[in-house]
Amino acid sequence: MRTPFLTELATNRPALMMQLAGVFAALMVALIAAPTLAPETFSFLQPLKIDTDPENMLGEDEPVRVYHNAMKDEFTLHDLIVVGVVDQTTADGVFTARTLSDVYALTEFAKTIRWEDDGATVGVIGVDIIAPSTVDNIEQAGLGSVSFDWLMPRPPETDEEARAVRARAERIPTLKDTLVSGDGKALALYIPITSKDASYRVARALREKIADFETGAEYYITGLPIAQDQFGVEMFRQMAISAPAAMLLIFILMWLFFRNVGLIVSPMLVAMISVIGAMGLLVATGNTVHIMSSMIPIFVMPIAVLDAVHILSDFYDRYPQYKDRRQTIFHVMSELWRPMLFTTLTTCAGFASLAFTPIPPVQVFGVFVSIGVFLAWLFTITLIPAYVMLMPKKALEKFGAKGAASESREARGLLARFLHGVGDFAVERPKAIVSMLIVALAVSLYGVSQIRINDNPVKWFAPDHQIRVADRTLNERFAGTYMAYLTLEPAAGAETLAALAAETRRLIEALDTDAAAATAARIPEAFEQADSSELFLATLEEQALEAREAAGDDAQWYEWDDVLLALDQARQTADIFKRPDMLRFIEGLQAHLEEKGVVGKTNALPDIVKTVHRELLLGEKSAFRIPDSASAVAQTLITYQNSHRPQDLFKLVTPDFRKANIWLQLKSGDNIDMNQVIEEVDAYMAANPAPVALKHDWFGLTYINVIWQKKMVWGMLTAFLGSFLIVLILMTFLFRSFWWGLVSMAPLTVTIAMIYGVIGLIGKDYDMPVAVLSALSLGLAVDYAIHFNARSRQIFERLGTWRETASMTFGEPARAIMRNVIVIGVGFLPLLLAPLVPYQTVGIFISAILLLAGATSLLALPAIITLFEKTLFRKKSGKGEFYVRHAN
Amino acid sequence: MSAMRTRLAGALALAVAVVPASAETDISAQAIVNKASAAAYYQGADGKATVSMTIADAQGRKRTREFVILRADVDDLDNGEQRFYVYFSRPADVNRTAFLVWKHVGSDDDRWLYLPALDLVKRIAASDERTSFVGSHFFYEDVSGRSPEEDTHILVEETENYYVIESAPKKPDAVEFSKYKNWIHKSTFIPVKTEYYDQYGEVYRTYSALRVEDVEGHPTVVESRMEDRNIGGVTTMVYRAVDYDIGLPMDIFSERYLRTPPREHLR
């Protein structure tokens, strides 16, 4: 094995190498800094673009997003921030004069949270706020009178007035459990915002205002937009804390192992330059820094340090032997060159496979982690040798002196003795180990079968985070803070022009006048000529209108007017959601959904119709129903539109009354819960066909999360299987032997199975971070196997027997693996302190992957090699010795 | 507080001072507004019009309504008591729906609503009149007229053709605007444009008279529009078959006639 050209160059021209690396890092920083800080001057460069919106997990043109946005426009809906107000210090909760006055002030303040961004006004959409002072109340106002007024026109002056506000709201089904809590003690305000990325700023402004209030009331701010935007913001903040903390701990651990600060700075440099390089290229190529890509440093770092630790470990053990750094490096590199190249290639393959997932940010993440890993390799084989060459000789002397007869001294160390014990055990009891592995694998596979695929961005925060607390508090008291919307519209082709013509004829002929007869006679011709319903009616209307204008007396005028009226009636048969039977269908669907625990409440057109109808009929309970004719529905609704907020009607139905929208408030944003609701609706719609055949569809953030998760899970699975195959092929190629390749896959297979098995067994949800980590585990778990097998084979070439080889392999190579496990495994534990669950997951995962991969590599590999020694080391003809099996 | 009042008073004085006093039209702001109100809502002793209303929302989706407005002034007094009868004919499902308004001066109007499909006459309790008129961008008050007594008026500008009057509510709590500006045509006294300002000093609602015609000697707005920037969209009203001094009997403006509409006057 010879020293790679780049390493030779690095040892010959170490200063140049360091300078080149420095220039590279500086260039990358400049590439980001210049266009970000001075976008005008450097308009040809890509500035830093940050995107914290998880919705972008799906491509802009993804059908579900296109539909979501189209429906939001069509029904004028916006993402909502939910502000809950709870007061446990008074008997009436928040319904006191003081607290409601604060709520009034908060609402007025909320309307002003707007700012200019790129020429557009963004922030709160004041006109659509749902708060006591911004919603209408309809109620009885004395005998035969009905009153339309604001629910809380001004701050109440007495507690009695405050209680009256509650009493009024509780009578209105769209407000009960939405605005006023079920127990009548808390309030929730729904604050619509122009876009999700405004929510963090809006929430901050609200919190500042709330800080001025002096009652016992507590204010909770939540809702998916808040969670998602805040997550993005905190993620970046965490990046700045966790990544350096991990670096620091890795540094300390390396110092414990190598006791040479000067030396261990080099892996830090490699990690830093690799991270800077990967992120710099990411930004420079015009990619946005998204939640996923913000995790790139956390992934690149351990991998970057990994190879360096192998080199240093080997160098540390070898230096006393050579006492010459160049020779030591050449020796180390000749041993590690191939395993390092291949661990890099497999890790790159693992992450690059993410490019085949259907989720754009995951693709970007995979590609740039790959690039980072490649850079880490490049700098490891160049910078570390160069760095070592540049170190003052003095720094290494201590190294050498302490390590005189290093191998034997080291061999007496605790770690060494332990590892030799492991090695002996593995070689002596291979069957026991393999049986254990098979049992572990079986249990793991059972665990994997128990995996529950679920996600909820709110749960990305730690349970005691203010967003989680708000989420729990509000969902206990209100119908739910997670919004999903169900649209209903006629199935295509449900109505035909012929049906309209027949209905028109029926309506016209019922008039039984000369004018009607004349019009009826024209129907066939109009039907022939028309290619649309509107054209058909317009033709008939035009003729009737002319006739009406020409009418001589009132009787004749009204005859023609009645014809025009009948034609308009015919036109309105298309307004299906004014039909009582259709509204009752929606009512039935709502009732069915609300039986299920997760749907706190639904708001739909029937609720408005029933409420107004009741108040028109003296507020009697029995009048809380859908009236019996479409005209009665229409007149109920025109009454409703005499309010301060007539536009609210069209959040639940389109103005043509052909598409209805049911607003669901869910108590949980878990995807499995949303999925269950989706299935319930499908089943109900199939079992109870509507009077007019309907098709249905979903939108809303809670629904979008379900869709991207589905894509994520399947995308990850296929990417994972693909990269498993690629790694197997690479292993086979590296060892020029299919059997060696297969053996190398054993530790990673067991590691991954066990990790996902445990996830299934302990009931942790398979969510976004867990899904992404499969790529990391694949890339990392195979590394130790490569090092172990490659070194074993090198040693075998020299020694010729597996027993002796194993003993040697459990010397320096095994120590390098263990050092790696400890340094990186422990180094990532600070992530557990992060308030963000995905960070904790990543921390635990990296540690668990390394630990398991290290353990299985050191136990499974020697055991398997011992069992299949004859297959793996083919006997050399005649000599009674074994040699490493090669394909050629 | 007192400093603020002083400053406010100073600002008002300044506003009046910069308006060039015109010898020919020595007329107070209040008088201009009174005349404008009379021109817009009190032409003739009574009147009728058939109105086609088109409500376009922010997305440009359109809905139409057709109705006849009958109006009679009590004792033919300008800016006095009035009766309105609003009878809907389209869309077909609200046909025969009707509103009756008794407009009072100095007190809340009386309003009734008739819903034929429910065979229901309902009195609408005295409350806010600045709510939507049947889902349009116009308010009730825009249809029946806001009494000049409810605001204080200042003439802020006089152009070649218009008096520009700024009006502020006497009871700011009762309305959603902080002030409005009115462009009143000098010779006809027809208000051709009104801009409503919110509490942040931004215009959010604009009325425009799009077409004014002479009908029987009365300058009459025959097309108007109301735009609302907060909710988006615009409503236009086109007036046809405008007629004045038809001698409408006062008794048709009563609850009884809601159920049996006076067909001879609604053609």
Interface residues (C-beta under 8 A of the other chain):
Chain A: D73 E74 T76 T112 G126 V127 D136 A141 G142 G144 S145 V146 S147 F148 D149 W150 P153 R154 D554 W557 Y558 D561 L565 A566 D568 Q569 R571 Q572 D575 K578 H613 L616 L617 P627 S629 A630 S631 A632 V633 A634 Q635 T636 I638 T639 Q641 N642 S643 H644 P646 Q647 L649 F650 T654 P655 D656
Chain B: D57 A58 Q59 R61 K62 R63 S89 R90 P91 A92 D93 V94 N95 T97 L113 L115 P116 A117 L118 L120 V121 K122 R123 I124 A125 S127 D128 R130 T131 S132 F133 V134 G135 S136 Y140 D173 Y200 N230 I231 R263 E264 R267
